[in-house]
């Protein structure tokens, strides 16, 4: 290849590598990110605040926040995990819990899965994780690439500090606002 034909090829390869690097990556700050499939101004998702209380039976719940910094909404459609073949998403309202087909993740907004509200449910666990371990789940969306998340297993009664503060103000199970990558 001549120098003249190599430069455009190298530039194209670098551009492709940069585009791939931005699509789905984990970071050291506790925030996991995923981009939209082929959409320039689509959803830009990140996950923070993930945890699982140590299960006391063959069922467990997972909690996290999906933040969308993008200009288009998305929808969480399913979750899977090597810990269970039966992973579903549930909505809780009052004293009623029901399985749902998905949750909206609004543009420039968030989906909060937290205690007393909507959550990930893992039934018939293959083993019971204990405090200090991590459980992998994969979140699947309508538009964005899947996001793999590590849920740190916490004590059974764990409630994140942010939720404790929120509960004293409004007691709601979902909300908007900024989230941090700290658990």
C-alpha positions in Angstrom: 0.0 0.0 0.0 1.3 3.5 -0.8 1.4 6.2 1.8 -1.5 8.0 0.1 -3.8 4.9 0.3 -2.7 4.0 3.9 -3.6 7.3 5.6 -7.3 7.2 4.8 -7.4 3.5 5.8 -5.6 4.2 9.1 -7.9 7.2 9.8 -11.0 5.0 9.2 -9.6 2.3 11.5 -9.0 4.8 14.3 -12.5 6.3 13.9 -14.1 2.8 14.0 -12.1 1.9 17.1 -13.2 5.1 18.9 -16.8 4.5 17.9 -16.7 1.0 19.3 -15.0 2.1 22.5 -17.9 4.5 23.2 -20.7 1.9 22.6 -20.4 -0.2 25.8 -17.8 -0.1 28.4 -17.3 -0.5 32.1 -15.5 2.2 34.1 -13.6 2.3 37.4 -16.0 4.8 39.0 -18.8 2.2 39.5 -20.8 3.5 36.6 -21.5 1.2 33.7 -22.4 2.7 30.3 -24.1 1.5 27.1 -24.9 3.4 23.9 -27.7 3.1 21.4 -27.5 0.7 18.5 -26.8 3.0 15.5 -28.5 6.1 16.8 -26.5 9.4 16.8 -28.8 11.2 19.2 -30.3 8.1 20.8 -30.2 7.0 24.4 -27.0 7.3 26.4 -27.4 4.9 29.3 -25.4 4.5 32.5 -26.0 2.4 35.6 -25.2 3.3 39.2 -26.1 2.4 42.7 -26.4 -1.3 41.9 -26.8 -3.8 44.8 -28.5 -7.0 46.0 -29.4 -7.6 49.6 -28.1 -11.0 50.7 -30.9 -13.5 50.0 -32.5 -15.4 52.9 -34.4 -17.8 50.7 -34.1 -19.1 47.1 -35.3 -15.7 45.8 -33.3 -12.4 45.6 -34.0 -8.9 44.4 -31.7 -6.5 42.6 -31.7 -2.7 42.7 -30.0 0.0 40.6 -30.6 3.2 38.7 -30.4 3.5 34.9 -29.7 7.1 33.9 -30.3 8.3 30.3 -28.3 11.3 29.3 -29.4 11.0 25.6 -32.0 12.7 23.6 -34.2 9.6 23.0 -36.1 7.4 25.5 -35.4 3.7 25.8 -37.0 0.8 27.5 -35.6 -1.9 29.8 -37.1 -5.1 28.4 -35.5 -8.0 30.2 -32.7 -9.0 32.6 -30.7 -12.2 32.8 -28.1 -13.7 35.2 -26.1 -16.8 35.6 -27.4 -17.0 39.2 -31.0 -17.9 38.1 -32.8 -19.1 35.0 -35.9 -17.1 36.2 -35.1 -13.4 36.2 -38.0 -11.0 35.8 -38.7 -7.3 36.4 -41.4 -6.3 38.9 -43.4 -3.2 39.7 -44.5 -2.6 43.2 -47.4 -0.3 44.1 -48.6 -0.2 47.6 -48.7 -3.8 48.9 -49.0 -5.3 45.3 -46.1 -6.6 43.3 -46.5 -7.7 39.7 -44.3 -8.9 36.8 -44.1 -6.4 33.9 -42.8 -6.6 30.3 -40.5 -3.5 30.7 -39.8 -0.2 32.2 -39.4 3.1 30.3 -36.1 5.0 30.6 -37.0 8.6 29.7 -34.7 10.8 27.6 -32.6 12.9 30.0 -34.2 11.0 32.9 -33.8 7.9 34.9 -35.3 4.6 35.9 -34.9 3.9 39.6 -35.2 0.3 40.8 -35.2 0.5 44.6 -36.5 -1.1 47.7 -40.3 -0.7 48.1 -40.6 -0.1 44.4 -39.8 -1.5 41.1 -37.0 -4.1 41.1 -35.3 -7.1 39.5 -36.5 -10.5 40.8 -34.3 -13.6 40.7 -36.2 -16.8 41.5 -35.0 -20.3 42.2 -31.4 -19.3 42.8 -28.7 -21.8 41.8 -26.8 -20.8 44.9 -27.2 -18.2 47.6 -24.6 -15.4 47.4 -23.3 -13.9 50.6 -22.4 -10.4 51.6 -19.2 -9.3 49.9 -19.7 -11.3 46.7 -20.9 -9.9 43.4 -23.7 -11.1 41.2 -23.7 -10.4 37.4 -26.8 -9.4 35.6 -27.3 -8.3 32.0 -29.8 -5.5 31.3 -31.4 -5.6 27.8 -33.0 -2.6 26.2 -35.2 -1.9 23.2 -32.7 0.5 21.5 -29.4 0.3 23.4 -26.9 -2.5 23.6 -27.1 -4.7 26.7 -25.3 -3.6 29.8 -23.6 -6.0 32.1 -23.7 -5.0 35.8 -22.1 -6.4 38.9 -24.4 -6.2 41.9 -22.5 -6.2 45.2 -24.2 -8.4 47.7 -25.0 -6.4 50.9 -26.5 -7.3 54.2 -30.2 -8.3 54.0 -31.4 -5.0 55.5 -29.2 -2.7 53.5 -30.7 0.6 52.3 -28.4 3.0 50.3 -27.9 6.4 52.1 -29.5 8.3 49.2 -32.7 6.2 49.6 -32.8 6.8 53.3 -32.6 10.5 52.7 -35.2 10.4 49.9 -37.6 8.3 52.1 -37.6 11.0 54.7 -38.7 13.6 52.1 -41.1 12.1 49.7 -41.2 8.3 50.2 -41.7 7.7 46.5 -40.4 4.6 44.7 -39.2 6.3 41.5 -37.8 9.7 40.8 -35.6 11.9 38.7 -32.4 13.7 39.5 -28.7 13.0 39.4 -27.2 9.8 40.8 -23.6 9.0 41.8 -21.6 6.0 41.1 -21.2 5.3 44.9 -23.1 2.5 46.6 
